[in-house]
Amino acid sequence: MSSIYSSLTKADKKVADAVQSNPEEAVLATVTNLAEQAGVGETSVIRFCRTLGLNVEIQHDSKS
């Protein structure tokens, strides 16, 4: 991640910083939790993951 850090957007850098500050927690975090930790929107986290080439699966809560 450090090799691309300088080319990341401001929001991506916030997500990267959150991941680097606590990688063990970030790996298990939901998109929502990681977005809250980084101070960005969920879409920014998804874009960040895709920038890194990660597949992001979106699951919606089904409340009936």
Phi and psi restraints in degrees (range 20) as a CNS / XPLOR table:
assign (resid 1 and name C) (resid 2 and name N)
       (resid 2 and name CA) (resid 2 and name C) 1.0 -65.2 20.0 2
assign (resid 2 and name N) (resid 2 and name CA)
       (resid 2 and name C) (resid 3 and name N) 1.0 -26.0 20.0 2
assign (resid 2 and name C) (resid 3 and name N)
       (resid 3 and name CA) (resid 3 and name C) 1.0 -71.6 20.0 2
assign (resid 3 and name N) (resid 3 and name CA)
       (resid 3 and name C) (resid 4 and name N) 1.0 -22.5 20.0 2
assign (resid 3 and name C) (resid 4 and name N)
       (resid 4 and name CA) (resid 4 and name C) 1.0 -110.6 20.0 2
assign (resid 4 and name N) (resid 4 and name CA)
       (resid 4 and name C) (resid 5 and name N) 1.0 -1.9 20.0 2
assign (resid 4 and name C) (resid 5 and name N)
       (resid 5 and name CA) (resid 5 and name C) 1.0 -52.7 20.0 2
assign (resid 5 and name N) (resid 5 and name CA)
       (resid 5 and name C) (resid 6 and name N) 1.0 -45.0 20.0 2
assign (resid 5 and name C) (resid 6 and name N)
       (resid 6 and name CA) (resid 6 and name C) 1.0 -65.8 20.0 2
assign (resid 6 and name N) (resid 6 and name CA)
       (resid 6 and name C) (resid 7 and name N) 1.0 -22.2 20.0 2
assign (resid 6 and name C) (resid 7 and name N)
       (resid 7 and name CA) (resid 7 and name C) 1.0 -93.5 20.0 2
assign (resid 7 and name N) (resid 7 and name CA)
       (resid 7 and name C) (resid 8 and name N) 1.0 -1.9 20.0 2
assign (resid 7 and name C) (resid 8 and name N)
       (resid 8 and name CA) (resid 8 and name C) 1.0 -75.5 20.0 2
assign (resid 8 and name N) (resid 8 and name CA)
       (resid 8 and name C) (resid 9 and name N) 1.0 154.6 20.0 2
assign (resid 8 and name C) (resid 9 and name N)
       (resid 9 and name CA) (resid 9 and name C) 1.0 -72.1 20.0 2
assign (resid 9 and name N) (resid 9 and name CA)
       (resid 9 and name C) (resid 10 and name N) 1.0 169.7 20.0 2
assign (resid 9 and name C) (resid 10 and name N)
       (resid 10 and name CA) (resid 10 and name C) 1.0 -58.6 20.0 2
assign (resid 10 and name N) (resid 10 and name CA)
       (resid 10 and name C) (resid 11 and name N) 1.0 -44.1 20.0 2
assign (resid 10 and name C) (resid 11 and name N)
       (resid 11 and name CA) (resid 11 and name C) 1.0 -66.0 20.0 2
assign (resid 11 and name N) (resid 11 and name CA)
       (resid 11 and name C) (resid 12 and name N) 1.0 -42.1 20.0 2
assign (resid 11 and name C) (resid 12 and name N)
       (resid 12 and name CA) (resid 12 and name C) 1.0 -60.5 20.0 2
assign (resid 12 and name N) (resid 12 and name CA)
       (resid 12 and name C) (resid 13 and name N) 1.0 -39.3 20.0 2
assign (resid 12 and name C) (resid 13 and name N)
       (resid 13 and name CA) (resid 13 and name C) 1.0 -64.1 20.0 2
assign (resid 13 and name N) (resid 13 and name CA)
       (resid 13 and name C) (resid 14 and name N) 1.0 -36.6 20.0 2
assign (resid 13 and name C) (resid 14 and name N)
       (resid 14 and name CA) (resid 14 and name C) 1.0 -64.0 20.0 2
assign (resid 14 and name N) (resid 14 and name CA)
       (resid 14 and name C) (resid 15 and name N) 1.0 -41.7 20.0 2
assign (resid 14 and name C) (resid 15 and name N)
       (resid 15 and name CA) (resid 15 and name C) 1.0 -66.1 20.0 2
assign (resid 15 and name N) (resid 15 and name CA)
       (resid 15 and name C) (resid 16 and name N) 1.0 -44.7 20.0 2
assign (resid 15 and name C) (resid 16 and name N)
       (resid 16 and name CA) (resid 16 and name C) 1.0 -59.1 20.0 2
assign (resid 16 and name N) (resid 16 and name CA)
       (resid 16 and name C) (resid 17 and name N) 1.0 -42.0 20.0 2
assign (resid 16 and name C) (resid 17 and name N)
       (resid 17 and name CA) (resid 17 and name C) 1.0 -63.4 20.0 2
assign (resid 17 and name N) (resid 17 and name CA)
       (resid 17 and name C) (resid 18 and name N) 1.0 -41.5 20.0 2
assign (resid 17 and name C) (resid 18 and name N)
       (resid 18 and name CA) (resid 18 and name C) 1.0 -64.6 20.0 2
assign (resid 18 and name N) (resid 18 and name CA)
       (resid 18 and name C) (resid 19 and name N) 1.0 -40.2 20.0 2
assign (resid 18 and name C) (resid 19 and name N)
       (resid 19 and name CA) (resid 19 and name C) 1.0 -66.8 20.0 2
assign (resid 19 and name N) (resid 19 and name CA)
       (resid 19 and name C) (resid 20 and name N) 1.0 -44.7 20.0 2
assign (resid 19 and name C) (resid 20 and name N)
       (resid 20 and name CA) (resid 20 and name C) 1.0 -68.9 20.0 2
assign (resid 20 and name N) (resid 20 and name CA)
       (resid 20 and name C) (resid 21 and name N) 1.0 -29.3 20.0 2
assign (resid 20 and name C) (resid 21 and name N)
       (resid 21 and name CA) (resid 21 and name C) 1.0 -74.8 20.0 2
assign (resid 21 and name N) (resid 21 and name CA)
       (resid 21 and name C) (resid 22 and name N) 1.0 -24.9 20.0 2
assign (resid 21 and name C) (resid 22 and name N)
       (resid 22 and name CA) (resid 22 and name C) 1.0 -153.0 20.0 2
assign (resid 22 and name N) (resid 22 and name CA)
       (resid 22 and name C) (resid 23 and name N) 1.0 71.2 20.0 2
assign (resid 22 and name C) (resid 23 and name N)
       (resid 23 and name CA) (resid 23 and name C) 1.0 -62.2 20.0 2
assign (resid 23 and name N) (resid 23 and name CA)
       (resid 23 and name C) (resid 24 and name N) 1.0 -34.3 20.0 2
assign (resid 23 and name C) (resid 24 and name N)
       (resid 24 and name CA) (resid 24 and name C) 1.0 -64.4 20.0 2
assign (resid 24 and name N) (resid 24 and name CA)
       (resid 24 and name C) (resid 25 and name N) 1.0 -40.5 20.0 2
assign (resid 24 and name C) (resid 25 and name N)
       (resid 25 and name CA) (resid 25 and name C) 1.0 -74.1 20.0 2
assign (resid 25 and name N) (resid 25 and name CA)
       (resid 25 and name C) (resid 26 and name N) 1.0 -38.2 20.0 2
assign (resid 25 and name C) (resid 26 and name N)
       (resid 26 and name CA) (resid 26 and name C) 1.0 -62.5 20.0 2
assign (resid 26 and name N) (resid 26 and name CA)
       (resid 26 and name C) (resid 27 and name N) 1.0 -36.8 20.0 2
assign (resid 26 and name C) (resid 27 and name N)
       (resid 27 and name CA) (resid 27 and name C) 1.0 -61.7 20.0 2
assign (resid 27 and name N) (resid 27 and name CA)
       (resid 27 and name C) (resid 28 and name N) 1.0 -34.5 20.0 2
assign (resid 27 and name C) (resid 28 and name N)
       (resid 28 and name CA) (resid 28 and name C) 1.0 -97.2 20.0 2
assign (resid 28 and name N) (resid 28 and name CA)
       (resid 28 and name C) (resid 29 and name N) 1.0 -5.9 20.0 2
assign (resid 28 and name C) (resid 29 and name N)
       (resid 29 and name CA) (resid 29 and name C) 1.0 -72.9 20.0 2
assign (resid 29 and name N) (resid 29 and name CA)
       (resid 29 and name C) (resid 30 and name N) 1.0 151.3 20.0 2
assign (resid 29 and name C) (resid 30 and name N)
       (resid 30 and name CA) (resid 30 and name C) 1.0 -78.5 20.0 2
assign (resid 30 and name N) (resid 30 and name CA)
       (resid 30 and name C) (resid 31 and name N) 1.0 165.6 20.0 2
assign (resid 30 and name C) (resid 31 and name N)
       (resid 31 and name CA) (resid 31 and name C) 1.0 -58.2 20.0 2
assign (resid 31 and name N) (resid 31 and name CA)
       (resid 31 and name C) (resid 32 and name N) 1.0 -42.2 20.0 2
assign (resid 31 and name C) (resid 32 and name N)
       (resid 32 and name CA) (resid 32 and name C) 1.0 -62.2 20.0 2
assign (resid 32 and name N) (resid 32 and name CA)
       (resid 32 and name C) (resid 33 and name N) 1.0 -46.5 20.0 2
assign (resid 32 and name C) (resid 33 and name N)
       (resid 33 and name CA) (resid 33 and name C) 1.0 -64.0 20.0 2
assign (resid 33 and name N) (resid 33 and name CA)
       (resid 33 and name C) (resid 34 and name N) 1.0 -43.4 20.0 2
assign (resid 33 and name C) (resid 34 and name N)
       (resid 34 and name CA) (resid 34 and name C) 1.0 -65.8 20.0 2
assign (resid 34 and name N) (resid 34 and name CA)
       (resid 34 and name C) (resid 35 and name N) 1.0 -38.1 20.0 2
assign (resid 34 and name C) (resid 35 and name N)
       (resid 35 and name CA) (resid 35 and name C) 1.0 -62.2 20.0 2
assign (resid 35 and name N) (resid 35 and name CA)
       (resid 35 and name C) (resid 36 and name N) 1.0 -42.6 20.0 2
assign (resid 35 and name C) (resid 36 and name N)
       (resid 36 and name CA) (resid 36 and name C) 1.0 -64.1 20.0 2
assign (resid 36 and name N) (resid 36 and name CA)
       (resid 36 and name C) (resid 37 and name N) 1.0 -43.3 20.0 2
assign (resid 36 and name C) (resid 37 and name N)
       (resid 37 and name CA) (resid 37 and name C) 1.0 -62.6 20.0 2
assign (resid 37 and name N) (resid 37 and name CA)
       (resid 37 and name C) (resid 38 and name N) 1.0 -38.0 20.0 2
assign (resid 37 and name C) (resid 38 and name N)
       (resid 38 and name CA) (resid 38 and name C) 1.0 -85.2 20.0 2
assign (resid 38 and name N) (resid 38 and name CA)
       (resid 38 and name C) (resid 39 and name N) 1.0 -15.2 20.0 2
assign (resid 38 and name C) (resid 39 and name N)
       (resid 39 and name CA) (resid 39 and name C) 1.0 74.8 20.0 2
assign (resid 39 and name N) (resid 39 and name CA)
       (resid 39 and name C) (resid 40 and name N) 1.0 34.2 20.0 2
assign (resid 39 and name C) (resid 40 and name N)
       (resid 40 and name CA) (resid 40 and name C) 1.0 -131.1 20.0 2
assign (resid 40 and name N) (resid 40 and name CA)
       (resid 40 and name C) (resid 41 and name N) 1.0 175.4 20.0 2
assign (resid 40 and name C) (resid 41 and name N)
       (resid 41 and name CA) (resid 41 and name C) 1.0 -82.3 20.0 2
assign (resid 41 and name N) (resid 41 and name CA)
       (resid 41 and name C) (resid 42 and name N) 1.0 162.7 20.0 2
assign (resid 41 and name C) (resid 42 and name N)
       (resid 42 and name CA) (resid 42 and name C) 1.0 -60.2 20.0 2
assign (resid 42 and name N) (resid 42 and name CA)
       (resid 42 and name C) (resid 43 and name N) 1.0 -37.2 20.0 2
assign (resid 42 and name C) (resid 43 and name N)
       (resid 43 and name CA) (resid 43 and name C) 1.0 -60.6 20.0 2
assign (resid 43 and name N) (resid 43 and name CA)
       (resid 43 and name C) (resid 44 and name N) 1.0 -35.9 20.0 2
assign (resid 43 and name C) (resid 44 and name N)
       (resid 44 and name CA) (resid 44 and name C) 1.0 -64.7 20.0 2
assign (resid 44 and name N) (resid 44 and name CA)
       (resid 44 and name C) (resid 45 and name N) 1.0 -38.6 20.0 2
assign (resid 44 and name C) (resid 45 and name N)
       (resid 45 and name CA) (resid 45 and name C) 1.0 -65.8 20.0 2
assign (resid 45 and name N) (resid 45 and name CA)
       (resid 45 and name C) (resid 46 and name N) 1.0 -42.4 20.0 2
assign (resid 45 and name C) (resid 46 and name N)
       (resid 46 and name CA) (resid 46 and name C) 1.0 -64.0 20.0 2
assign (resid 46 and name N) (resid 46 and name CA)
       (resid 46 and name C) (resid 47 and name N) 1.0 -44.0 20.0 2
assign (resid 46 and name C) (resid 47 and name N)
       (resid 47 and name CA) (resid 47 and name C) 1.0 -61.7 20.0 2
assign (resid 47 and name N) (resid 47 and name CA)
       (resid 47 and name C) (resid 48 and name N) 1.0 -41.0 20.0 2
assign (resid 47 and name C) (resid 48 and name N)
       (resid 48 and name CA) (resid 48 and name C) 1.0 -59.7 20.0 2
assign (resid 48 and name N) (resid 48 and name CA)
       (resid 48 and name C) (resid 49 and name N) 1.0 -46.6 20.0 2
assign (resid 48 and name C) (resid 49 and name N)
       (resid 49 and name CA) (resid 49 and name C) 1.0 -60.7 20.0 2
assign (resid 49 and name N) (resid 49 and name CA)
       (resid 49 and name C) (resid 50 and name N) 1.0 -42.9 20.0 2
assign (resid 49 and name C) (resid 50 and name N)
       (resid 50 and name CA) (resid 50 and name C) 1.0 -66.5 20.0 2
assign (resid 50 and name N) (resid 50 and name CA)
       (resid 50 and name C) (resid 51 and name N) 1.0 -34.2 20.0 2
assign (resid 50 and name C) (resid 51 and name N)
       (resid 51 and name CA) (resid 51 and name C) 1.0 -60.2 20.0 2
assign (resid 51 and name N) (resid 51 and name CA)
       (resid 51 and name C) (resid 52 and name N) 1.0 -36.0 20.0 2
assign (resid 51 and name C) (resid 52 and name N)
       (resid 52 and name CA) (resid 52 and name C) 1.0 -82.4 20.0 2
assign (resid 52 and name N) (resid 52 and name CA)
       (resid 52 and name C) (resid 53 and name N) 1.0 -2.5 20.0 2
assign (resid 52 and name C) (resid 53 and name N)
       (resid 53 and name CA) (resid 53 and name C) 1.0 84.3 20.0 2
assign (resid 53 and name N) (resid 53 and name CA)
       (resid 53 and name C) (resid 54 and name N) 1.0 18.0 20.0 2
assign (resid 53 and name C) (resid 54 and name N)
       (resid 54 and name CA) (resid 54 and name C) 1.0 -91.2 20.0 2
assign (resid 54 and name N) (resid 54 and name CA)
       (resid 54 and name C) (resid 55 and name N) 1.0 144.4 20.0 2
assign (resid 54 and name C) (resid 55 and name N)
       (resid 55 and name CA) (resid 55 and name C) 1.0 -87.8 20.0 2
assign (resid 55 and name N) (resid 55 and name CA)
       (resid 55 and name C) (resid 56 and name N) 1.0 126.1 20.0 2
assign (resid 55 and name C) (resid 56 and name N)
       (resid 56 and name CA) (resid 56 and name C) 1.0 -110.0 20.0 2
assign (resid 56 and name N) (resid 56 and name CA)
       (resid 56 and name C) (resid 57 and name N) 1.0 123.0 20.0 2
assign (resid 56 and name C) (resid 57 and name N)
       (resid 57 and name CA) (resid 57 and name C) 1.0 -100.9 20.0 2
assign (resid 57 and name N) (resid 57 and name CA)
       (resid 57 and name C) (resid 58 and name N) 1.0 124.9 20.0 2
assign (resid 57 and name C) (resid 58 and name N)
       (resid 58 and name CA) (resid 58 and name C) 1.0 -96.4 20.0 2
assign (resid 58 and name N) (resid 58 and name CA)
       (resid 58 and name C) (resid 59 and name N) 1.0 125.7 20.0 2
assign (resid 58 and name C) (resid 59 and name N)
       (resid 59 and name CA) (resid 59 and name C) 1.0 -120.2 20.0 2
assign (resid 59 and name N) (resid 59 and name CA)
       (resid 59 and name C) (resid 60 and name N) 1.0 133.0 20.0 2
assign (resid 59 and name C) (resid 60 and name N)
       (resid 60 and name CA) (resid 60 and name C) 1.0 -103.9 20.0 2
assign (resid 60 and name N) (resid 60 and name CA)
       (resid 60 and name C) (resid 61 and name N) 1.0 142.9 20.0 2
assign (resid 60 and name C) (resid 61 and name N)
       (resid 61 and name CA) (resid 61 and name C) 1.0 -69.7 20.0 2
assign (resid 61 and name N) (resid 61 and name CA)
       (resid 61 and name C) (resid 62 and name N) 1.0 127.1 20.0 2
assign (resid 61 and name C) (resid 62 and name N)
       (resid 62 and name CA) (resid 62 and name C) 1.0 -101.0 20.0 2
assign (resid 62 and name N) (resid 62 and name CA)
       (resid 62 and name C) (resid 63 and name N) 1.0 104.1 20.0 2
assign (resid 62 and name C) (resid 63 and name N)
       (resid 63 and name CA) (resid 63 and name C) 1.0 -108.3 20.0 2
assign (resid 63 and name N) (resid 63 and name CA)
       (resid 63 and name C) (resid 64 and name N) 1.0 109.4 20.0 2
